[in-house]
């Protein structure tokens, strides 16, 4: 399960600490080690892509936990948006 987001007025690297702290205080302790906050486009340091990030969650995470993380990220001042990506349709 993933949450995708974009940082407001900065690059992800500049806001990494605030985003990680926001996610950490929302995630249950038992799941904390399985949660990873990372850049969506590693190595990109300028432009819109440098502001994108992903929160990787375990696949079996409860939907209420995902909703609370998304809500917390949306309230974080440094985050422009955060949401769960739509599922890909089979072709």
PDB file with one MODEL, atoms N, CA, C and O in Angstrom:
MODEL        1
ATOM      1  N   UNK A   1       0.857  -1.170   0.000  1.00  0.00           N
ATOM      2  CA  UNK A   1       0.000   0.000   0.000  1.00  0.00           C
ATOM      3  C   UNK A   1       0.903   1.232   0.000  1.00  0.00           C
ATOM      4  O   UNK A   1       1.916   1.276   0.697  1.00  0.00           O
ATOM      5  N   UNK A   2       0.523   2.211  -0.780  1.00  0.00           N
ATOM      6  CA  UNK A   2       1.316   3.435  -0.849  1.00  0.00           C
ATOM      7  C   UNK A   2       0.433   4.670  -0.744  1.00  0.00           C
ATOM      8  O   UNK A   2      -0.739   4.665  -1.121  1.00  0.00           O
ATOM      9  N   UNK A   3       1.035   5.717  -0.223  1.00  0.00           N
ATOM     10  CA  UNK A   3       0.437   7.049  -0.232  1.00  0.00           C
ATOM     11  C   UNK A   3       1.409   7.923  -1.009  1.00  0.00           C
ATOM     12  O   UNK A   3       2.612   7.903  -0.748  1.00  0.00           O
ATOM     13  N   UNK A   4       0.898   8.686  -1.956  1.00  0.00           N
ATOM     14  CA  UNK A   4       1.733   9.575  -2.765  1.00  0.00           C
ATOM     15  C   UNK A   4       1.410  11.010  -2.369  1.00  0.00           C
ATOM     16  O   UNK A   4       0.255  11.355  -2.118  1.00  0.00           O
ATOM     17  N   UNK A   5       2.451  11.841  -2.317  1.00  0.00           N
ATOM     18  CA  UNK A   5       2.225  13.238  -1.939  1.00  0.00           C
ATOM     19  C   UNK A   5       3.200  14.170  -2.616  1.00  0.00           C
ATOM     20  O   UNK A   5       4.141  13.751  -3.291  1.00  0.00           O
ATOM     21  N   UNK A   6       2.944  15.451  -2.413  1.00  0.00           N
ATOM     22  CA  UNK A   6       3.810  16.493  -2.958  1.00  0.00           C
ATOM     23  C   UNK A   6       4.040  17.546  -1.887  1.00  0.00           C
ATOM     24  O   UNK A   6       3.122  17.955  -1.175  1.00  0.00           O
ATOM     25  N   UNK A   7       5.295  17.971  -1.796  1.00  0.00           N
ATOM     26  CA  UNK A   7       5.693  18.991  -0.826  1.00  0.00           C
ATOM     27  C   UNK A   7       5.401  20.376  -1.404  1.00  0.00           C
ATOM     28  O   UNK A   7       5.541  20.606  -2.606  1.00  0.00           O
ATOM     29  N   UNK A   8       5.001  21.274  -0.542  1.00  0.00           N
ATOM     30  CA  UNK A   8       4.705  22.648  -0.941  1.00  0.00           C
ATOM     31  C   UNK A   8       5.976  23.500  -0.862  1.00  0.00           C
ATOM     32  O   UNK A   8       6.652  23.492   0.167  1.00  0.00           O
ATOM     33  N   UNK A   9       6.308  24.221  -1.910  1.00  0.00           N
ATOM     34  CA  UNK A   9       7.389  25.223  -1.918  1.00  0.00           C
ATOM     35  C   UNK A   9       8.773  24.706  -1.526  1.00  0.00           C
ATOM     36  O   UNK A   9       9.567  25.455  -0.958  1.00  0.00           O
ATOM     37  N   UNK A  10       9.071  23.452  -1.817  1.00  0.00           N
ATOM     38  CA  UNK A  10      10.399  22.933  -1.470  1.00  0.00           C
ATOM     39  C   UNK A  10      10.607  21.611  -2.202  1.00  0.00           C
ATOM     40  O   UNK A  10       9.753  21.157  -2.963  1.00  0.00           O
ATOM     41  N   UNK A  11      11.752  21.014  -1.953  1.00  0.00           N
ATOM     42  CA  UNK A  11      11.970  19.662  -2.425  1.00  0.00           C
ATOM     43  C   UNK A  11      11.656  18.703  -1.291  1.00  0.00           C
ATOM     44  O   UNK A  11      11.588  19.104  -0.129  1.00  0.00           O
ATOM     45  N   UNK A  12      11.465  17.435  -1.630  1.00  0.00           N
ATOM     46  CA  UNK A  12      11.187  16.441  -0.604  1.00  0.00           C
ATOM     47  C   UNK A  12      12.314  16.376   0.413  1.00  0.00           C
ATOM     48  O   UNK A  12      12.063  16.265   1.613  1.00  0.00           O
ATOM     49  N   UNK A  13      13.561  16.443  -0.059  1.00  0.00           N
ATOM     50  CA  UNK A  13      14.696  16.349   0.859  1.00  0.00           C
ATOM     51  C   UNK A  13      14.647  17.437   1.929  1.00  0.00           C
ATOM     52  O   UNK A  13      15.028  17.197   3.075  1.00  0.00           O
ATOM     53  N   UNK A  14      14.180  18.634   1.561  1.00  0.00           N
ATOM     54  CA  UNK A  14      14.092  19.735   2.525  1.00  0.00           C
ATOM     55  C   UNK A  14      13.004  19.493   3.569  1.00  0.00           C
ATOM     56  O   UNK A  14      13.118  19.965   4.700  1.00  0.00           O
ATOM     57  N   UNK A  15      11.952  18.766   3.202  1.00  0.00           N
ATOM     58  CA  UNK A  15      10.817  18.551   4.099  1.00  0.00           C
ATOM     59  C   UNK A  15      10.757  17.129   4.657  1.00  0.00           C
ATOM     60  O   UNK A  15       9.801  16.778   5.349  1.00  0.00           O
ATOM     61  N   UNK A  16      11.760  16.317   4.366  1.00  0.00           N
ATOM     62  CA  UNK A  16      11.755  14.905   4.763  1.00  0.00           C
ATOM     63  C   UNK A  16      11.492  14.717   6.260  1.00  0.00           C
ATOM     64  O   UNK A  16      10.692  13.863   6.644  1.00  0.00           O
ATOM     65  N   UNK A  17      12.149  15.496   7.093  1.00  0.00           N
ATOM     66  CA  UNK A  17      11.994  15.352   8.545  1.00  0.00           C
ATOM     67  C   UNK A  17      10.585  15.619   9.025  1.00  0.00           C
ATOM     68  O   UNK A  17      10.063  14.884   9.863  1.00  0.00           O
ATOM     69  N   UNK A  18       9.960  16.668   8.503  1.00  0.00           N
ATOM     70  CA  UNK A  18       8.595  17.010   8.914  1.00  0.00           C
ATOM     71  C   UNK A  18       7.608  15.942   8.467  1.00  0.00           C
ATOM     72  O   UNK A  18       6.694  15.586   9.211  1.00  0.00           O
ATOM     73  N   UNK A  19       7.791  15.431   7.259  1.00  0.00           N
ATOM     74  CA  UNK A  19       6.887  14.402   6.746  1.00  0.00           C
ATOM     75  C   UNK A  19       7.059  13.106   7.534  1.00  0.00           C
ATOM     76  O   UNK A  19       6.071  12.482   7.921  1.00  0.00           O
ATOM     77  N   UNK A  20       8.294  12.702   7.772  1.00  0.00           N
ATOM     78  CA  UNK A  20       8.557  11.478   8.532  1.00  0.00           C
ATOM     79  C   UNK A  20       7.988  11.585   9.947  1.00  0.00           C
ATOM     80  O   UNK A  20       7.425  10.616  10.455  1.00  0.00           O
ATOM     81  N   UNK A  21       8.124  12.732  10.584  1.00  0.00           N
ATOM     82  CA  UNK A  21       7.587  12.925  11.940  1.00  0.00           C
ATOM     83  C   UNK A  21       6.068  12.851  11.938  1.00  0.00           C
ATOM     84  O   UNK A  21       5.466  12.271  12.843  1.00  0.00           O
ATOM     85  N   UNK A  22       5.455  13.435  10.929  1.00  0.00           N
ATOM     86  CA  UNK A  22       3.992  13.409  10.802  1.00  0.00           C
ATOM     87  C   UNK A  22       3.497  11.972  10.662  1.00  0.00           C
ATOM     88  O   UNK A  22       2.538  11.573  11.321  1.00  0.00           O
ATOM     89  N   UNK A  23       4.153  11.200   9.805  1.00  0.00           N
ATOM     90  CA  UNK A  23       3.754   9.806   9.598  1.00  0.00           C
ATOM     91  C   UNK A  23       4.020   8.989  10.861  1.00  0.00           C
ATOM     92  O   UNK A  23       3.188   8.172  11.255  1.00  0.00           O
ATOM     93  N   UNK A  24       5.160   9.200  11.489  1.00  0.00           N
ATOM     94  CA  UNK A  24       5.542   8.420  12.668  1.00  0.00           C
ATOM     95  C   UNK A  24       4.554   8.583  13.814  1.00  0.00           C
ATOM     96  O   UNK A  24       4.244   7.612  14.504  1.00  0.00           O
ATOM     97  N   UNK A  25       4.053   9.800  14.025  1.00  0.00           N
ATOM     98  CA  UNK A  25       3.121   9.986  15.141  1.00  0.00           C
ATOM     99  C   UNK A  25       1.727   9.450  14.826  1.00  0.00           C
ATOM    100  O   UNK A  25       0.902   9.312  15.730  1.00  0.00           O
ATOM    101  N   UNK A  26       1.452   9.147  13.555  1.00  0.00           N
ATOM    102  CA  UNK A  26       0.148   8.630  13.153  1.00  0.00           C
ATOM    103  C   UNK A  26       0.125   7.111  13.075  1.00  0.00           C
ATOM    104  O   UNK A  26      -0.912   6.494  13.318  1.00  0.00           O
ATOM    105  N   UNK A  27       1.254   6.506  12.740  1.00  0.00           N
ATOM    106  CA  UNK A  27       1.342   5.060  12.541  1.00  0.00           C
ATOM    107  C   UNK A  27       1.400   4.346  13.891  1.00  0.00           C
ATOM    108  O   UNK A  27       2.105   4.793  14.796  1.00  0.00           O
ATOM    109  N   UNK A  28       0.665   3.242  14.033  1.00  0.00           N
ATOM    110  CA  UNK A  28       0.775   2.455  15.267  1.00  0.00           C
ATOM    111  C   UNK A  28       2.204   1.954  15.474  1.00  0.00           C
ATOM    112  O   UNK A  28       2.905   1.654  14.508  1.00  0.00           O
ATOM    113  N   UNK A  29       2.633   1.864  16.732  1.00  0.00           N
ATOM    114  CA  UNK A  29       4.009   1.467  17.057  1.00  0.00           C
ATOM    115  C   UNK A  29       4.407   0.130  16.442  1.00  0.00           C
ATOM    116  O   UNK A  29       5.540  -0.027  15.988  1.00  0.00           O
ATOM    117  N   UNK A  30       3.506  -0.818  16.422  1.00  0.00           N
ATOM    118  CA  UNK A  30       3.831  -2.151  15.915  1.00  0.00           C
ATOM    119  C   UNK A  30       4.164  -2.133  14.426  1.00  0.00           C
ATOM    120  O   UNK A  30       4.863  -3.021  13.939  1.00  0.00           O
ATOM    121  N   UNK A  31       3.676  -1.143  13.709  1.00  0.00           N
ATOM    122  CA  UNK A  31       3.880  -1.073  12.275  1.00  0.00           C
ATOM    123  C   UNK A  31       5.007  -0.118  11.892  1.00  0.00           C
ATOM    124  O   UNK A  31       5.385  -0.065  10.721  1.00  0.00           O
ATOM    125  N   UNK A  32       5.544   0.625  12.829  1.00  0.00           N
ATOM    126  CA  UNK A  32       6.522   1.672  12.557  1.00  0.00           C
ATOM    127  C   UNK A  32       7.732   1.253  11.749  1.00  0.00           C
ATOM    128  O   UNK A  32       8.190   2.006  10.890  1.00  0.00           O
ATOM    129  N   UNK A  33       8.255   0.074  12.005  1.00  0.00           N
ATOM    130  CA  UNK A  33       9.459  -0.376  11.295  1.00  0.00           C
ATOM    131  C   UNK A  33       9.172  -0.717   9.837  1.00  0.00           C
ATOM    132  O   UNK A  33      10.084  -0.722   9.010  1.00  0.00           O
ATOM    133  N   UNK A  34       7.921  -1.000   9.520  1.00  0.00           N
ATOM    134  CA  UNK A  34       7.551  -1.394   8.158  1.00  0.00           C
ATOM    135  C   UNK A  34       7.149  -0.222   7.282  1.00  0.00           C
ATOM    136  O   UNK A  34       6.812  -0.419   6.115  1.00  0.00           O
ATOM    137  N   UNK A  35       7.176   0.987   7.811  1.00  0.00           N
ATOM    138  CA  UNK A  35       6.765   2.176   7.072  1.00  0.00           C
ATOM    139  C   UNK A  35       8.008   2.914   6.587  1.00  0.00           C
ATOM    140  O   UNK A  35       8.924   3.180   7.365  1.00  0.00           O
ATOM    141  N   UNK A  36       8.033   3.243   5.290  1.00  0.00           N
ATOM    142  CA  UNK A  36       9.170   3.933   4.691  1.00  0.00           C
ATOM    143  C   UNK A  36       8.671   5.178   3.980  1.00  0.00           C
ATOM    144  O   UNK A  36       7.730   5.116   3.189  1.00  0.00           O
ATOM    145  N   UNK A  37       9.306   6.311   4.267  1.00  0.00           N
ATOM    146  CA  UNK A  37       9.007   7.569   3.578  1.00  0.00           C
ATOM    147  C   UNK A  37      10.194   7.853   2.666  1.00  0.00           C
ATOM    148  O   UNK A  37      11.332   7.934   3.129  1.00  0.00           O
ATOM    149  N   UNK A  38       9.926   8.007   1.349  1.00  0.00           N
ATOM    150  CA  UNK A  38      11.026   8.187   0.403  1.00  0.00           C
ATOM    151  C   UNK A  38      10.608   9.090  -0.750  1.00  0.00           C
ATOM    152  O   UNK A  38       9.422   9.342  -0.966  1.00  0.00           O
ATOM    153  N   UNK A  39      11.595   9.565  -1.476  1.00  0.00           N
ATOM    154  CA  UNK A  39      11.347  10.401  -2.652  1.00  0.00           C
ATOM    155  C   UNK A  39      10.770   9.532  -3.766  1.00  0.00           C
ATOM    156  O   UNK A  39      11.196   8.392  -3.947  1.00  0.00           O
ATOM    157  N   UNK A  40       9.813  10.059  -4.505  1.00  0.00           N
ATOM    158  CA  UNK A  40       9.225   9.327  -5.620  1.00  0.00           C
ATOM    159  C   UNK A  40      10.214   9.223  -6.778  1.00  0.00           C
ATOM    160  O   UNK A  40      10.284   8.196  -7.454  1.00  0.00           O
ATOM    161  N   UNK A  41      10.976  10.290  -7.000  1.00  0.00           N
ATOM    162  CA  UNK A  41      11.986  10.323  -8.054  1.00  0.00           C
ATOM    163  C   UNK A  41      13.349  10.594  -7.424  1.00  0.00           C
ATOM    164  O   UNK A  41      13.810  11.736  -7.424  1.00  0.00           O
ATOM    165  N   UNK A  42      14.005   9.555  -6.884  1.00  0.00           N
ATOM    166  CA  UNK A  42      15.297   9.769  -6.229  1.00  0.00           C
ATOM    167  C   UNK A  42      16.326  10.316  -7.218  1.00  0.00           C
ATOM    168  O   UNK A  42      16.362   9.913  -8.380  1.00  0.00           O
ATOM    169  N   UNK A  43      17.138  11.215  -6.749  1.00  0.00           N
ATOM    170  CA  UNK A  43      18.166  11.803  -7.597  1.00  0.00           C
ATOM    171  C   UNK A  43      17.739  13.076  -8.293  1.00  0.00           C
ATOM    172  O   UNK A  43      18.588  13.838  -8.756  1.00  0.00           O
ATOM    173  N   UNK A  44      16.431  13.326  -8.380  1.00  0.00           N
ATOM    174  CA  UNK A  44      15.940  14.558  -8.993  1.00  0.00           C
ATOM    175  C   UNK A  44      15.942  15.637  -7.919  1.00  0.00           C
ATOM    176  O   UNK A  44      15.313  15.471  -6.873  1.00  0.00           O
ATOM    177  N   UNK A  45      16.637  16.731  -8.164  1.00  0.00           N
ATOM    178  CA  UNK A  45      16.775  17.763  -7.136  1.00  0.00           C
ATOM    179  C   UNK A  45      16.109  19.086  -7.494  1.00  0.00           C
ATOM    180  O   UNK A  45      16.059  19.992  -6.662  1.00  0.00           O
ATOM    181  N   UNK A  46      15.600  19.213  -8.708  1.00  0.00           N
ATOM    182  CA  UNK A  46      14.926  20.448  -9.100  1.00  0.00           C
ATOM    183  C   UNK A  46      13.637  20.110  -9.840  1.00  0.00           C
ATOM    184  O   UNK A  46      13.458  19.002 -10.345  1.00  0.00           O
ATOM    185  N   UNK A  47      12.754  21.089  -9.889  1.00  0.00           N
ATOM    186  CA  UNK A  47      11.504  20.907 -10.615  1.00  0.00           C
ATOM    187  C   UNK A  47      10.419  20.252  -9.787  1.00  0.00           C
ATOM    188  O   UNK A  47      10.611  19.937  -8.613  1.00  0.00           O
ATOM    189  N   UNK A  48       9.290  20.057 -10.413  1.00  0.00           N
ATOM    190  CA  UNK A  48       8.124  19.495  -9.726  1.00  0.00           C
ATOM    191  C   UNK A  48       8.349  18.085  -9.206  1.00  0.00           C
ATOM    192  O   UNK A  48       7.853  17.729  -8.137  1.00  0.00           O
ATOM    193  N   UNK A  49       9.088  17.289  -9.949  1.00  0.00           N
ATOM    194  CA  UNK A  49       9.325  15.908  -9.526  1.00  0.00           C
ATOM    195  C   UNK A  49      10.138  15.824  -8.240  1.00  0.00           C
ATOM    196  O   UNK A  49      10.033  14.838  -7.511  1.00  0.00           O
ATOM    197  N   UNK A  50      10.936  16.827  -7.953  1.00  0.00           N
ATOM    198  CA  UNK A  50      11.745  16.819  -6.728  1.00  0.00           C
ATOM    199  C   UNK A  50      10.883  16.977  -5.482  1.00  0.00           C
ATOM    200  O   UNK A  50      11.347  16.709  -4.373  1.00  0.00           O
ATOM    201  N   UNK A  51       9.638  17.406  -5.648  1.00  0.00           N
ATOM    202  CA  UNK A  51       8.749  17.617  -4.510  1.00  0.00           C
ATOM    203  C   UNK A  51       7.858  16.408  -4.215  1.00  0.00           C
ATOM    204  O   UNK A  51       7.117  16.423  -3.232  1.00  0.00           O
ATOM    205  N   UNK A  52       7.911  15.372  -5.035  1.00  0.00           N
ATOM    206  CA  UNK A  52       7.035  14.211  -4.874  1.00  0.00           C
ATOM    207  C   UNK A  52       7.631  13.198  -3.899  1.00  0.00           C
ATOM    208  O   UNK A  52       8.844  12.989  -3.864  1.00  0.00           O
ATOM    209  N   UNK A  53       6.752  12.569  -3.103  1.00  0.00           N
ATOM    210  CA  UNK A  53       7.212  11.550  -2.170  1.00  0.00           C
ATOM    211  C   UNK A  53       6.209  10.414  -2.074  1.00  0.00           C
ATOM    212  O   UNK A  53       5.055  10.541  -2.483  1.00  0.00           O
ATOM    213  N   UNK A  54       6.676   9.296  -1.522  1.00  0.00           N
ATOM    214  CA  UNK A  54       5.847   8.105  -1.302  1.00  0.00           C
ATOM    215  C   UNK A  54       5.994   7.678   0.146  1.00  0.00           C
ATOM    216  O   UNK A  54       7.078   7.753   0.725  1.00  0.00           O
ATOM    217  N   UNK A  55       4.893   7.231   0.719  1.00  0.00           N
ATOM    218  CA  UNK A  55       4.915   6.565   2.015  1.00  0.00           C
ATOM    219  C   UNK A  55       4.549   5.110   1.729  1.00  0.00           C
ATOM    220  O   UNK A  55       3.415   4.816   1.352  1.00  0.00           O
ATOM    221  N   UNK A  56       5.505   4.204   1.908  1.00  0.00           N
ATOM    222  CA  UNK A  56       5.266   2.768   1.709  1.00  0.00           C
ATOM    223  C   UNK A  56       4.749   2.177   3.009  1.00  0.00           C
ATOM    224  O   UNK A  56       5.366   2.329   4.063  1.00  0.00           O
ATOM    225  N   UNK A  57       3.601   1.495   2.923  1.00  0.00           N
ATOM    226  CA  UNK A  57       2.976   0.859   4.080  1.00  0.00           C
ATOM    227  C   UNK A  57       2.864  -0.641   3.822  1.00  0.00           C
ATOM    228  O   UNK A  57       2.881  -1.066   2.666  1.00  0.00           O
ATOM    229  N   UNK A  58       2.752  -1.450   4.876  1.00  0.00           N
ATOM    230  CA  UNK A  58       2.533  -2.886   4.668  1.00  0.00           C
ATOM    231  C   UNK A  58       1.230  -3.108   3.889  1.00  0.00           C
ATOM    232  O   UNK A  58       0.298  -2.312   4.002  1.00  0.00           O
ATOM    233  N   UNK A  59       1.164  -4.173   3.111  1.00  0.00           N
ATOM    234  CA  UNK A  59      -0.018  -4.452   2.291  1.00  0.00           C
ATOM    235  C   UNK A  59      -1.266  -4.737   3.115  1.00  0.00           C
ATOM    236  O   UNK A  59      -2.381  -4.476   2.663  1.00  0.00           O
ATOM    237  N   UNK A  60      -1.089  -5.268   4.313  1.00  0.00           N
ATOM    238  CA  UNK A  60      -2.241  -5.647   5.127  1.00  0.00           C
ATOM    239  C   UNK A  60      -2.697  -4.547   6.095  1.00  0.00           C
ATOM    240  O   UNK A  60      -3.424  -4.824   7.049  1.00  0.00           O
ATOM    241  N   UNK A  61      -2.282  -3.332   5.858  1.00  0.00           N
ATOM    242  CA  UNK A  61      -2.641  -2.236   6.765  1.00  0.00           C
ATOM    243  C   UNK A  61      -4.141  -1.947   6.665  1.00  0.00           C
ATOM    244  O   UNK A  61      -4.733  -2.007   5.587  1.00  0.00           O
ATOM    245  N   UNK A  62      -4.732  -1.633   7.811  1.00  0.00           N
ATOM    246  CA  UNK A  62      -6.159  -1.333   7.886  1.00  0.00           C
ATOM    247  C   UNK A  62      -6.461  -0.014   7.184  1.00  0.00           C
ATOM    248  O   UNK A  62      -5.669   0.925   7.261  1.00  0.00           O
ATOM    249  N   UNK A  63      -7.587   0.064   6.510  1.00  0.00           N
ATOM    250  CA  UNK A  63      -7.948   1.274   5.763  1.00  0.00           C
ATOM    251  C   UNK A  63      -8.120   2.489   6.673  1.00  0.00           C
ATOM    252  O   UNK A  63      -7.917   3.621   6.235  1.00  0.00           O
ATOM    253  N   UNK A  64      -8.492   2.267   7.931  1.00  0.00           N
ATOM    254  CA  UNK A  64      -8.643   3.405   8.855  1.00  0.00           C
ATOM    255  C   UNK A  64      -7.285   4.016   9.191  1.00  0.00           C
ATOM    256  O   UNK A  64      -7.179   5.225   9.397  1.00  0.00           O
ATOM    257  N   UNK A  65      -6.247   3.179   9.246  1.00  0.00           N
ATOM    258  CA  UNK A  65      -4.894   3.683   9.499  1.00  0.00           C
ATOM    259  C   UNK A  65      -4.415   4.493   8.302  1.00  0.00           C
ATOM    260  O   UNK A  65      -3.821   5.559   8.467  1.00  0.00           O
ATOM    261  N   UNK A  66      -4.671   3.990   7.096  1.00  0.00           N
ATOM    262  CA  UNK A  66      -4.299   4.716   5.882  1.00  0.00           C
ATOM    263  C   UNK A  66      -5.006   6.063   5.839  1.00  0.00           C
ATOM    264  O   UNK A  66      -4.391   7.082   5.527  1.00  0.00           O
ATOM    265  N   UNK A  67      -6.277   6.068   6.148  1.00  0.00           N
ATOM    266  CA  UNK A  67      -7.053   7.313   6.139  1.00  0.00           C
ATOM    267  C   UNK A  67      -6.514   8.311   7.156  1.00  0.00           C
ATOM    268  O   UNK A  67      -6.471   9.509   6.880  1.00  0.00           O
ATOM    269  N   UNK A  68      -6.103   7.834   8.328  1.00  0.00           N
ATOM    270  CA  UNK A  68      -5.580   8.746   9.349  1.00  0.00           C
ATOM    271  C   UNK A  68      -4.216   9.312   8.940  1.00  0.00           C
ATOM    272  O   UNK A  68      -3.914  10.467   9.241  1.00  0.00           O
ATOM    273  N   UNK A  69      -3.391   8.510   8.257  1.00  0.00           N
ATOM    274  CA  UNK A  69      -2.097   9.004   7.779  1.00  0.00           C
ATOM    275  C   UNK A  69      -2.309  10.059   6.693  1.00  0.00           C
ATOM    276  O   UNK A  69      -1.662  11.107   6.708  1.00  0.00           O
ATOM    277  N   UNK A  70      -3.211   9.784   5.753  1.00  0.00           N
ATOM    278  CA  UNK A  70      -3.510  10.750   4.688  1.00  0.00           C
ATOM    279  C   UNK A  70      -4.028  12.049   5.293  1.00  0.00           C
ATOM    280  O   UNK A  70      -3.607  13.133   4.890  1.00  0.00           O
ATOM    281  N   UNK A  71      -4.938  11.946   6.256  1.00  0.00           N
ATOM    282  CA  UNK A  71      -5.492  13.145   6.897  1.00  0.00           C
ATOM    283  C   UNK A  71      -4.396  13.940   7.610  1.00  0.00           C
ATOM    284  O   UNK A  71      -4.364  15.168   7.530  1.00  0.00           O
ATOM    285  N   UNK A  72      -3.495  13.236   8.308  1.00  0.00           N
ATOM    286  CA  UNK A  72      -2.410  13.926   9.011  1.00  0.00           C
ATOM    287  C   UNK A  72      -1.471  14.617   8.023  1.00  0.00           C
ATOM    288  O   UNK A  72      -1.037  15.743   8.262  1.00  0.00           O
ATOM    289  N   UNK A  73      -1.157  13.948   6.916  1.00  0.00           N
ATOM    290  CA  UNK A  73      -0.284  14.559   5.908  1.00  0.00           C
ATOM    291  C   UNK A  73      -0.944  15.787   5.286  1.00  0.00           C
ATOM    292  O   UNK A  73      -0.279  16.789   5.027  1.00  0.00           O
ATOM    293  N   UNK A  74      -2.235  15.708   5.050  1.00  0.00           N
ATOM    294  CA  UNK A  74      -2.939  16.857   4.467  1.00  0.00           C
ATOM    295  C   UNK A  74      -2.950  18.061   5.411  1.00  0.00           C
ATOM    296  O   UNK A  74      -3.033  19.205   4.965  1.00  0.00           O
ATOM    297  N   UNK A  75      -2.866  17.798   6.710  1.00  0.00           N
ATOM    298  CA  UNK A  75      -2.825  18.891   7.691  1.00  0.00           C
ATOM    299  C   UNK A  75      -1.416  19.426   7.905  1.00  0.00           C
ATOM    300  O   UNK A  75      -1.240  20.499   8.481  1.00  0.00           O
ATOM    301  N   UNK A  76      -0.417  18.690   7.447  1.00  0.00           N
ATOM    302  CA  UNK A  76       0.985  19.111   7.600  1.00  0.00           C
ATOM    303  C   UNK A  76       1.232  20.331   6.707  1.00  0.00           C
ATOM    304  O   UNK A  76       0.928  20.309   5.514  1.00  0.00           O
ATOM    305  N   UNK A  77       1.771  21.363   7.282  1.00  0.00           N
ATOM    306  CA  UNK A  77       1.982  22.627   6.572  1.00  0.00           C
ATOM    307  C   UNK A  77       2.863  22.490   5.335  1.00  0.00           C
ATOM    308  O   UNK A  77       2.643  23.177   4.338  1.00  0.00           O
ATOM    309  N   UNK A  78       3.848  21.617   5.391  1.00  0.00           N
ATOM    310  CA  UNK A  78       4.786  21.501   4.279  1.00  0.00           C
ATOM    311  C   UNK A  78       4.265  20.633   3.130  1.00  0.00           C
ATOM    312  O   UNK A  78       4.914  20.548   2.088  1.00  0.00           O
ATOM    313  N   UNK A  79       3.114  19.994   3.299  1.00  0.00           N
ATOM    314  CA  UNK A  79       2.578  19.095   2.278  1.00  0.00           C
ATOM    315  C   UNK A  79       1.472  19.781   1.484  1.00  0.00           C
ATOM    316  O   UNK A  79       0.515  20.304   2.054  1.00  0.00           O
ATOM    317  N   UNK A  80       1.616  19.771   0.159  1.00  0.00           N
ATOM    318  CA  UNK A  80       0.599  20.351  -0.718  1.00  0.00           C
ATOM    319  C   UNK A  80      -0.576  19.397  -0.887  1.00  0.00           C
ATOM    320  O   UNK A  80      -1.731  19.810  -0.779  1.00  0.00           O
ATOM    321  N   UNK A  81      -0.290  18.126  -1.151  1.00  0.00           N
ATOM    322  CA  UNK A  81      -1.353  17.136  -1.197  1.00  0.00           C
ATOM    323  C   UNK A  81      -0.796  15.755  -0.871  1.00  0.00           C
ATOM    324  O   UNK A  81       0.405  15.506  -0.972  1.00  0.00           O
ATOM    325  N   UNK A  82      -1.706  14.867  -0.478  1.00  0.00           N
ATOM    326  CA  UNK A  82      -1.368  13.463  -0.211  1.00  0.00           C
ATOM    327  C   UNK A  82      -2.616  12.642  -0.463  1.00  0.00           C
ATOM    328  O   UNK A  82      -3.718  13.035  -0.078  1.00  0.00           O
ATOM    329  N   UNK A  83      -2.440  11.496  -1.113  1.00  0.00           N
ATOM    330  CA  UNK A  83      -3.579  10.634  -1.403  1.00  0.00           C
ATOM    331  C   UNK A  83      -3.099   9.239  -1.755  1.00  0.00           C
ATOM    332  O   UNK A  83      -1.925   9.027  -2.057  1.00  0.00           O
ATOM    333  N   UNK A  84      -4.022   8.292  -1.713  1.00  0.00           N
ATOM    334  CA  UNK A  84      -3.738   6.928  -2.131  1.00  0.00           C
ATOM    335  C   UNK A  84      -3.952   6.885  -3.641  1.00  0.00           C
ATOM    336  O   UNK A  84      -5.010   7.297  -4.117  1.00  0.00           O
ATOM    337  N   UNK A  85      -2.976   6.398  -4.406  1.00  0.00           N
ATOM    338  CA  UNK A  85      -3.141   6.358  -5.854  1.00  0.00           C
ATOM    339  C   UNK A  85      -4.275   5.408  -6.250  1.00  0.00           C
ATOM    340  O   UNK A  85      -4.531   4.414  -5.571  1.00  0.00           O
ATOM    341  N   UNK A  86      -4.937   5.724  -7.340  1.00  0.00           N
ATOM    342  CA  UNK A  86      -5.990   4.857  -7.846  1.00  0.00           C
ATOM    343  C   UNK A  86      -5.381   3.541  -8.311  1.00  0.00           C
ATOM    344  O   UNK A  86      -4.245   3.495  -8.782  1.00  0.00           O
ATOM    345  N   UNK A  87      -6.147   2.489  -8.172  1.00  0.00           N
ATOM    346  CA  UNK A  87      -5.660   1.173  -8.600  1.00  0.00           C
ATOM    347  C   UNK A  87      -5.574   1.154 -10.119  1.00  0.00           C
ATOM    348  O   UNK A  87      -6.401   1.744 -10.813  1.00  0.00           O
ATOM    349  N   UNK A  88      -4.562   0.469 -10.614  1.00  0.00           N
ATOM    350  CA  UNK A  88      -4.402   0.346 -12.063  1.00  0.00           C
ATOM    351  C   UNK A  88      -5.399  -0.663 -12.599  1.00  0.00           C
ATOM    352  O   UNK A  88      -5.639  -1.710 -11.997  1.00  0.00           O
ATOM    353  N   UNK A  89      -5.968  -0.328 -13.733  1.00  0.00           N
ATOM    354  CA  UNK A  89      -6.912  -1.248 -14.368  1.00  0.00           C
ATOM    355  C   UNK A  89      -6.145  -2.248 -15.214  1.00  0.00           C
ATOM    356  O   UNK A  89      -5.137  -1.915 -15.838  1.00  0.00           O
ATOM    357  N   UNK A  90      -6.631  -3.459 -15.226  1.00  0.00           N
ATOM    358  CA  UNK A  90      -6.015  -4.493 -16.065  1.00  0.00           C
ATOM    359  C   UNK A  90      -6.336  -4.199 -17.526  1.00  0.00           C
ATOM    360  O   UNK A  90      -7.444  -3.778 -17.857  1.00  0.00           O
ATOM    361  N   UNK A  91      -5.362  -4.425 -18.386  1.00  0.00           N
ATOM    362  CA  UNK A  91      -5.596  -4.179 -19.809  1.00  0.00           C
ATOM    363  C   UNK A  91      -5.756  -5.459 -20.572  1.00  0.00           C
ATOM    364  O   UNK A  91      -5.961  -5.433 -21.786  1.00  0.00           O
TER     365      UNK A  91
ENDMDL
END
